[in-house]
Amino acid sequence: MKKFLIVVDMQNDFIDGALGSPEAVSIVEKVVEKIGQYDRKCIIATRDTHDSNYLETSEGKYLPVEHCIKGTPGWEIREEVALAMSEALIVDKPTFGSVRLVKLLQSEYENEDIEIELVGLCTDICVVTNALLLKTALPDVKIRVDGRCCAGVTPESHKAALLTMKMCQIEVTE
């Protein structure tokens, strides 16, 4: 059985940049430790990726803060996280969830049993979206989220997202 770790959007803008928070900063070391528990070839990282016209997009109209603009320092994965997962496959995604990520893991599941664990940012937006997409596409696969290695926009929305995932049969560690 292959065990995959999905590292969601551990990018500078979400840690201490345009949309950063003390909670996001506080999980960096824990995420690096978690990465060390996985086979380097079974780590997939997502990277929120926007173009310079972000504020003109649908998402930009709801969240009018430029962030994760491709090629900028804020778009880059945090250095210590990137070094820990130097062999990871990186999936750029233009929105909260990644259909490409789902397809990659569906393909793996066709060949053998898999388990999936997610960590990263933000619990209440991109982590929950990807976890629910994966659970919907792979209902018989064990999917976990380590809440200790996630941070939300607020502590309250982080807790609410963890509860939502629990209600949808995703195993949550707090």
C-alpha positions in Angstrom: 0.0 0.0 0.0 1.3 3.4 -0.9 0.8 6.2 1.6 0.7 9.7 0.1 1.2 13.0 1.8 -0.4 16.0 0.2 1.2 19.3 1.3 -1.3 22.0 0.5 -0.1 25.5 -0.4 2.8 25.9 2.1 3.7 29.2 0.2 5.3 32.3 1.6 2.2 34.5 1.0 0.1 32.1 3.1 2.7 31.8 5.9 4.0 35.3 6.6 3.2 37.2 3.4 0.1 38.9 2.0 -2.3 36.4 3.7 0.0 35.1 6.5 -0.9 34.6 10.1 0.9 33.6 13.3 -1.0 30.3 13.2 0.4 29.6 9.7 4.0 30.4 10.9 3.5 28.1 13.8 2.9 24.9 11.7 6.0 25.2 9.4 8.2 23.1 11.6 5.5 20.5 12.2 4.9 20.2 8.4 8.6 19.7 7.9 8.6 16.9 10.5 5.5 15.3 8.9 7.2 15.3 5.5 10.1 13.4 7.0 7.7 10.5 7.9 6.9 9.8 4.2 8.6 8.2 1.3 10.0 11.2 -0.7 8.4 9.7 -3.9 4.9 9.7 -2.3 4.7 13.4 -1.5 2.7 15.8 -3.7 2.6 19.5 -3.0 0.0 21.9 -4.3 0.8 25.5 -5.1 -1.8 28.2 -5.4 -1.0 29.9 -8.7 -2.4 33.2 -9.9 -1.6 35.6 -12.8 -1.0 39.3 -12.6 -4.7 39.8 -13.4 -5.8 38.1 -10.2 -7.9 41.0 -9.0 -10.0 40.8 -12.2 -10.9 37.1 -11.6 -13.9 35.8 -9.8 -11.8 34.8 -6.8 -10.1 38.2 -6.8 -13.4 39.9 -6.6 -14.3 38.0 -3.4 -10.7 38.1 -2.0 -9.2 41.4 -3.2 -5.7 40.7 -1.9 -3.0 39.9 -4.5 -1.3 36.7 -3.5 0.6 33.8 -5.0 1.3 35.6 -8.2 3.3 33.2 -10.3 7.0 34.0 -10.2 6.9 36.2 -7.1 8.6 35.4 -3.8 5.1 35.0 -2.2 4.2 32.2 -4.7 7.3 30.1 -3.7 6.9 27.3 -1.3 8.5 28.1 2.0 12.2 27.3 1.8 12.5 24.8 4.6 9.4 23.0 3.4 10.7 22.9 -0.2 14.0 21.5 1.0 12.3 18.8 3.0 10.3 17.6 0.0 12.8 18.2 -2.7 11.5 15.3 -4.8 7.8 16.1 -4.5 5.6 16.4 -7.4 4.3 20.0 -7.5 0.8 20.6 -8.8 0.0 24.3 -9.6 -3.7 25.1 -9.1 -5.5 28.2 -10.1 -8.3 27.8 -7.5 -9.0 26.2 -4.2 -9.2 22.5 -5.3 -7.2 20.6 -7.8 -8.8 18.3 -10.3 -5.3 17.3 -11.5 -4.4 16.2 -8.0 -7.6 14.0 -7.9 -6.8 12.4 -11.3 -3.2 11.7 -10.2 -4.4 9.9 -7.1 -7.2 8.1 -8.9 -4.5 6.7 -11.3 -2.4 5.5 -8.4 -5.4 3.8 -6.8 -6.1 1.9 -10.0 -2.7 0.2 -9.6 -2.7 -0.4 -5.8 -4.3 0.5 -2.5 -3.4 3.9 -1.2 -3.9 6.1 1.8 -3.8 9.9 1.7 -2.9 12.4 4.4 -3.3 16.2 3.9 -1.5 19.0 5.7 -1.1 22.7 5.0 -2.9 25.9 4.4 -5.6 27.1 4.7 -7.6 24.5 6.5 -10.9 26.3 5.8 -10.3 26.9 2.1 -7.8 24.8 0.1 -7.3 21.9 2.6 -11.0 21.2 3.0 -11.7 21.6 -0.7 -9.0 19.1 -1.7 -9.9 16.7 1.1 -13.6 16.7 0.0 -12.7 16.4 -3.7 -10.5 13.4 -2.9 -13.1 11.8 -0.6 -15.8 12.2 -3.3 -13.6 10.7 -6.1 -12.1 8.0 -3.9 -14.8 7.1 -1.3 -13.1 3.9 -0.2 -9.7 5.3 0.3 -8.6 6.3 3.9 -8.1 10.0 3.9 -6.7 11.8 6.9 -6.0 15.4 7.8 -3.5 16.3 10.5 -5.1 19.4 12.1 -1.9 20.0 14.0 -0.1 20.6 10.6 -2.8 22.9 9.3 -3.9 26.5 10.0 -7.0 28.4 8.9 -7.8 31.9 8.1 -8.9 32.2 11.8 -8.7 29.6 14.6 -12.5 29.4 14.6 -12.7 28.7 10.8 -9.9 26.1 11.2 -12.0 24.2 13.8 -15.1 24.5 11.7 -13.3 23.0 8.6 -11.9 20.1 10.7 -15.5 19.4 11.9 -16.8 19.6 8.4 -14.2 17.0 7.2 -15.0 14.7 10.2 -18.7 14.8 9.2 -17.7 13.7 5.7 -15.8 10.6 6.9 -12.3 12.1 6.7 -10.2 11.1 9.7 -9.0 14.2 11.5 -6.1 14.4 14.0 -6.2 17.4 16.3 
